[in-house]
Amino acid sequence: MTFGRRALLYIVVVGAFAELLAGCSSPILKAAATQEGLASFYGEEFDGRRTSNGEIFHKGDLTAAHRTYPFGTLLRVTNLKNGDQVKVRVNDRGPVKPERIIDLSYGAAKMIGLDRIGLVRVRLEVLYWGE
């Protein structure tokens, strides 16, 4: 491969990645970065225990458990019932129940009103992909 072709390939790859991080218009990339479904929360019984990535869980932190998103991924979680939003960082695996897409810490749940109702439909939007 010539230098010119390598440079062009590099520009295309870097451009595609930059578009993904900037919220591009590609429906395929947006689908990977957006989910809708049920959210629940966890708190008191797990406070002080280790999460899947090895951190100590603090129920008041703005963190979440997701089955597949990499640790460190930053998400905007929107309560579809009232429109409230919170930004969380994925630091654990879950939820265990298959009908749910995310478990929020108590602190994050409180920010969107989930602490009062237990389960709610949410939209997840990836703001930053973790490692």
N, C-alpha and C positions, 0 to 999 in steps of 0.2 A: 504494500500500500504506500503510495507517495505521501509526501508531507502535506500537500494540499488536500488530499482526501482525508487524511487523519485529522487535520485541522477542522475540516467541514464536519466530520463525524463528531468530533469533540463539541463543536458549537451546537449541533443538533441535540446531543445528549444533555448538555448543560442547560440548553434552552428548555427542553422538555421537563427537566427536573425543576427549574426555576418556575415554570408555569404551574406545576403541581403545587409547589409551596405557596404560590401567590394566589391560588384559587382559580385555576384555569377554567376554560369553558368546555373542556372535553367531558362528555357525559360518562365515559368509561372511568376516567380518573376521579370525577366527582362521586360516582357510585361507590368507589372503593373508600372514599374519604367521608362518606355520609351514611348513617344508618338511622332507622326509626324502629322503635319497639318499646317494650316495658322496662322500666328501671325500678330498682328497689334500693335499700340502703342497709348498711351494717355499722355498728358502733360499739356500744358498751361491752359486749361479750368478747370483742376482738381487740379492744384498746390495750396497748402495751405489748401485743404479740407481733411476731415477725410476719411480714407480707411475703409474697412469692419472690420478690426481688431482693429480699433480705433486710429491708428497712423495718423499723419499728412503726407499727400502725398507731396513729393518733386520731381518734374519732373526729376531732375538730378541724383537721387538715382538709384541704380541698383535693382529695385523691379519689381514685376509682379502681375497680377491678373489671377487666375486660378479658374475654377468652383469647383473642388473637392479636390485638394491637400491641406493638412492642412497648416494653417498659420505657417510660419517659415521654410517651406520646401525650401531647397536650390537646384536649378536646373542649369544644364549647358544647354544653349540654343545655338544651332548651326544653322546658316543661311545655308540652303542646296544649295543655289545658289552660294555663294562665299566661304563657309567654315569658315567664321568668327564665333567666339564663345564669349559668355559672361556668367558669373555666376550671378544669380539673386535669391532674396528671395521672396517667396510668402507672400504678406501682404494684398491682396485685392481679391474680387470675381469678376468674369467676365471671358471672354468677354460676352457681351450681344448677339452679333450675333452668331447664332448656328454653322456657318461654320468655326469659328475660335476657336483655342484651348488655346490661351494665349494672353493677352494684356501686353505689356512691357511698363515700364516707358520710357520717352523720352531718358533719359541717357543710358538705356540699349539698346534701339533701335539704338541709334547713334553708339554704339560700334560694332554692326553687320551690319551696313549699311541700316537698315530698315527705318531710318528717311528720306532717299531720295526717297524711292519707296512706302511706305505706307503699303503694304502687302507682305509677303514672306513666303514660306514654310520653316518650322523649325523642328528640332528634339529636344525634351525635354528629358533630362536624370536626374533622381533624384540622387543627391549627398548625401543628408541627408533628412530624413523625419522629418517634424515639429511635433509639439504636437497636 
